[in-house]
């Protein structure tokens, strides 16, 4: 089945944790056996990253864990999606196909130029804006690039893209993890939530143990907040993973369970009235991919 990219329904945010470099030894010491069992274990990974997944409230809560896939970057944005001619500002240009990456050469006029990557609804994608004062190459990288907007004076040329749908359907993607709600086995009926195993590929943990693993890694990688100006930095230990998860399970997860049990997927209106399905929920995880991903 062909894959589609729908960034408006489910999104993932990634943040690098460069100051946590070197803490991999702590993760290795605590979770060495699990790390070695990963299908894609590659040893010391370089700069750790934090991943956060969120769902659009309109689709409610998922009834099954979701999969995390990864592939090594091999290509550059070279597909000429807007032809070979230069495009002058001011202008708004729609792409014939949404892109995951866009590269262009900019030649700003005397007053400079601003180039923005737009979503399909015409909004500027987060972080995808260049204020250009000198002639050089620039690029955007984000899910759902549907157009670009040029403001000011100048022009862009050599516009190349990685087409999003083609990229998503490349054959060399690898599943690396399964992530879901931290329910105990048998806690909910299978019809309400799929009790599929979670964790790194190949997944073998129940929801609670997989959540404790994610929280445990976050504990090891957490950085202390910066000291307030003129004051000493307070001690700010990471919450104990088990206690933290117990609190989540007794409060937010109980509301999620109520929604999953009471809602009716066959009727959107009934889902809103009887459940709490139209609210946002966010998974937090600290993971460390190998270099080059």
C-alpha positions as CSV (number, residue, x, y, z in Angstrom):
1,X,0.0,0.0,0.0
2,X,1.3,3.4,-0.9
3,X,2.4,5.7,1.9
4,X,1.0,9.2,2.3
5,X,2.4,12.1,4.3
6,X,-0.2,14.0,6.2
7,X,1.6,16.5,8.5
8,X,-1.7,18.1,9.6
9,X,-2.8,14.9,11.3
10,X,0.3,13.7,13.1
11,X,3.5,15.5,13.6
12,X,6.9,14.8,15.1
13,X,9.3,17.4,16.5
14,X,13.0,16.7,16.9
15,X,15.4,18.6,19.1
16,X,19.1,18.0,19.3
17,X,20.7,17.5,22.7
18,X,24.3,18.4,22.0
19,X,25.2,19.0,25.6
20,X,24.2,15.4,26.4
21,X,27.0,14.0,24.2
22,X,29.0,11.6,26.2
23,X,26.1,10.4,28.4
24,X,25.6,7.4,26.2
25,X,27.8,5.4,28.6
26,X,25.1,5.9,31.3
27,X,22.4,4.6,28.9
28,X,24.7,1.7,28.0
29,X,25.3,0.9,31.6
30,X,21.6,0.7,32.5
31,X,20.1,-0.7,29.2
32,X,23.0,-2.5,27.6
33,X,21.2,-5.7,27.0
34,X,18.2,-4.0,25.4
35,X,20.5,-1.8,23.3
36,X,22.4,-4.8,22.0
37,X,19.1,-6.6,21.1
38,X,17.9,-3.7,18.8
39,X,17.7,-4.7,15.2
40,X,19.5,-1.4,14.2
41,X,22.0,-1.1,17.0
42,X,25.0,0.9,15.9
43,X,26.9,1.7,19.1
44,X,27.7,5.2,20.1
45,X,25.2,7.3,18.1
46,X,26.7,10.8,18.2
47,X,24.4,13.7,19.2
48,X,21.3,12.5,21.1
49,X,17.9,13.8,20.0
50,X,14.6,14.2,21.7
51,X,11.5,13.2,19.7
52,X,7.9,14.4,20.5
53,X,4.9,13.1,18.7
54,X,1.5,14.8,18.7
55,X,-1.9,14.1,17.1
56,X,-4.3,16.6,15.6
57,X,-7.3,16.7,18.1
58,X,-9.8,16.2,15.3
59,X,-8.9,12.5,14.9
60,X,-9.0,11.7,18.6
61,X,-6.8,9.1,20.2
62,X,-5.3,6.2,18.3
63,X,-6.6,2.7,19.1
64,X,-3.2,1.1,18.5
65,X,0.5,1.9,18.9
66,X,2.2,3.6,16.0
67,X,5.4,2.8,14.2
68,X,8.6,4.8,13.9
69,X,10.5,4.4,10.7
70,X,13.9,5.7,9.6
71,X,16.1,5.8,6.6
72,X,19.6,7.1,5.9
73,X,19.7,10.2,3.8
74,X,21.2,9.6,0.4
75,X,19.8,12.2,-2.0
76,X,19.8,15.9,-2.7
77,X,16.8,18.0,-3.7
78,X,17.3,18.0,-7.5
79,X,13.8,17.6,-9.0
80,X,13.0,20.7,-11.0
81,X,9.4,21.2,-9.6
82,X,9.1,24.8,-10.9
83,X,11.0,24.5,-14.2
84,X,14.4,26.0,-15.0
85,X,13.5,29.7,-15.2
86,X,14.3,32.2,-12.4
87,X,11.4,33.5,-10.3
88,X,11.3,37.2,-9.2
89,X,9.9,38.7,-6.1
90,X,7.3,39.5,-5.1
91,X,5.5,36.3,-5.9
92,X,3.7,33.3,-4.3
93,X,4.5,30.0,-6.1
94,X,2.5,26.8,-5.7
95,X,4.4,23.5,-6.1
96,X,2.8,20.9,-8.3
97,X,3.7,18.3,-5.7
98,X,4.4,18.8,-2.0
99,X,8.1,18.6,-1.1
100,X,10.0,17.4,2.0
101,X,13.0,19.5,1.0
102,X,13.6,22.4,-1.3
103,X,16.8,24.1,-2.4
104,X,17.3,27.3,-4.4
105,X,19.9,29.9,-5.3
106,X,19.0,33.4,-4.2
107,X,20.0,36.8,-5.7
108,X,18.5,39.5,-3.5
109,X,17.9,43.1,-4.7
110,X,19.3,46.2,-2.9
111,X,16.6,46.1,-0.2
112,X,16.9,42.3,0.4
113,X,14.4,39.5,0.1
114,X,12.5,37.1,2.3
115,X,11.7,33.6,1.1
116,X,9.2,31.5,3.0
117,X,8.0,27.9,2.7
118,X,4.2,27.5,2.8
119,X,1.9,24.7,3.9
120,X,-1.1,23.7,1.7
121,X,-3.2,26.2,3.6
122,X,-0.9,29.1,2.8
123,X,0.7,29.4,6.2
124,X,4.5,29.7,6.8
125,X,5.8,26.4,8.1
126,X,7.5,26.7,11.5
127,X,11.2,27.7,11.1
128,X,11.0,27.8,7.3
129,X,11.8,31.5,6.6
130,X,15.0,33.0,5.2
131,X,15.8,36.7,5.4
132,X,18.3,37.0,2.5
133,X,20.8,39.8,2.1
134,X,23.5,38.1,0.0
135,X,23.6,35.8,-3.0
136,X,24.0,32.2,-2.0
137,X,22.2,28.8,-1.8
138,X,19.4,28.1,0.7
139,X,17.2,25.2,1.5
140,X,14.0,24.4,3.4
141,X,13.4,21.0,5.0
142,X,9.9,20.3,6.5
143,X,7.0,18.0,5.9
144,X,4.3,19.5,3.7
145,X,6.1,22.2,1.6
146,X,3.3,23.1,-0.8
147,X,4.5,26.5,-2.0
148,X,7.0,29.3,-1.5
149,X,6.5,33.0,-1.1
150,X,9.0,35.7,-2.1
151,X,8.9,39.2,-0.6
152,X,11.1,42.2,-1.1
153,X,13.2,42.4,-4.3
154,X,15.4,39.9,-6.0
155,X,14.9,36.4,-7.6
156,X,15.6,32.8,-7.0
157,X,16.7,30.1,-9.5
158,X,17.9,26.5,-9.6
159,X,14.9,25.4,-7.6
160,X,15.1,21.7,-6.8
161,X,13.0,19.5,-4.5
162,X,12.7,16.1,-3.0
163,X,9.0,15.2,-3.7
164,X,7.4,14.2,-0.5
165,X,5.3,11.3,-1.8
166,X,8.2,9.8,-3.8
167,X,10.5,10.1,-0.7
168,X,7.9,8.4,1.6
169,X,7.6,5.4,-0.7
170,X,11.3,4.7,-1.2
171,X,12.0,1.0,-0.5
172,X,14.8,1.4,2.1
173,X,12.9,2.6,5.1
174,X,13.5,0.6,8.3
175,X,11.1,0.3,11.2
176,X,13.0,1.1,14.4
177,X,10.4,1.4,17.1
178,X,6.7,0.9,18.1
179,X,5.3,3.5,20.5
180,X,1.9,3.6,22.2
181,X,0.0,4.3,25.4
182,X,1.4,2.8,28.7
183,X,-1.5,0.4,29.3
184,X,-1.0,-2.8,31.3
185,X,-1.6,-6.1,29.3
186,X,-5.4,-6.8,29.5
187,X,-6.1,-3.4,31.1
188,X,-8.4,-2.5,28.1
189,X,-10.4,-4.7,25.8
190,X,-8.6,-5.3,22.5
191,X,-11.4,-3.6,20.7
192,X,-10.6,-0.4,22.6
193,X,-6.8,-0.5,22.3
194,X,-4.5,-3.0,20.5
195,X,-2.1,-4.6,23.1
196,X,0.7,-4.9,20.5
197,X,4.2,-5.1,21.8
198,X,6.1,-1.9,22.0
199,X,9.8,-0.8,22.1
200,X,12.8,-0.8,19.8
201,X,12.7,-3.2,16.8
202,X,12.0,-6.0,17.4
203,X,9.4,-4.8,19.9
204,X,9.0,-7.1,22.9
205,X,7.7,-4.9,25.8
206,X,4.3,-4.2,27.1
207,X,3.1,-0.5,27.2
208,X,4.2,0.1,30.7
209,X,7.7,-1.3,30.4
210,X,8.2,0.6,27.1
211,X,7.2,3.9,28.7
212,X,9.6,3.2,31.6
213,X,12.4,2.7,29.1
214,X,11.7,6.0,27.4
215,X,11.4,7.8,30.7
216,X,14.6,6.1,32.0
217,X,16.6,7.3,29.0
218,X,15.2,10.8,29.4
219,X,16.3,10.7,33.0
220,X,19.8,9.9,32.0
221,X,20.0,12.5,29.3
222,X,18.3,15.4,31.1
223,X,20.2,18.6,31.4
224,X,19.9,21.0,34.3
225,X,18.2,24.3,33.4
226,X,20.4,27.4,33.2
227,X,20.9,29.4,36.4
228,X,18.7,32.5,36.7
229,X,20.6,35.7,36.3
230,X,22.6,36.5,39.4
231,X,21.3,33.4,41.3
232,X,22.6,29.9,42.0
233,X,21.1,27.1,39.9
234,X,18.6,25.1,41.9
235,X,18.9,21.3,42.1
236,X,16.4,20.0,39.5
237,X,16.5,16.2,39.4
238,X,14.5,14.3,36.8
239,X,11.3,12.7,38.4
240,X,11.7,9.1,39.2
241,X,10.4,7.3,36.1
242,X,8.2,4.9,37.9
243,X,6.6,7.6,40.1
244,X,6.2,9.8,37.1
245,X,4.5,7.1,35.1
246,X,2.2,6.2,38.0
247,X,1.0,9.8,38.2
248,X,0.4,9.8,34.4
249,X,-1.5,6.5,34.5
250,X,-3.8,7.6,37.4
251,X,-4.8,10.9,35.9
252,X,-4.2,11.7,32.1
253,X,-4.2,8.0,31.1
254,X,-7.4,7.3,33.0
255,X,-9.1,10.0,30.9
256,X,-7.7,8.5,27.7
257,X,-9.0,5.0,28.7
258,X,-12.4,6.5,29.4
259,X,-12.5,8.0,26.0
260,X,-11.4,4.8,24.2
261,X,-14.0,2.8,26.1
262,X,-16.9,5.2,25.7
263,X,-16.3,6.6,22.2
264,X,-17.9,5.2,19.0
265,X,-15.7,5.3,15.9
266,X,-18.7,4.9,13.6
267,X,-20.1,8.3,14.5
268,X,-18.0,11.4,14.8
269,X,-20.7,13.3,16.7
270,X,-21.2,10.4,19.2
271,X,-17.4,10.4,19.7
272,X,-17.4,14.0,20.7
273,X,-20.5,13.8,23.0
274,X,-19.7,10.5,24.8
275,X,-15.9,10.6,24.9
276,X,-13.0,12.9,25.3
277,X,-11.5,12.0,22.0
278,X,-11.1,15.5,20.6
279,X,-8.1,16.6,22.7
280,X,-4.4,16.5,22.1
281,X,-2.0,14.0,23.7
282,X,1.7,14.0,23.4
283,X,4.3,11.2,23.8
284,X,7.7,12.2,25.0
285,X,10.8,10.1,24.3
286,X,14.5,10.5,24.4
287,X,16.1,8.4,21.6
288,X,19.5,8.2,20.0
289,X,19.7,7.5,16.3
290,X,22.9,6.5,14.6
291,X,24.9,9.1,12.7
292,X,23.7,10.1,9.2
293,X,20.0,9.7,10.0
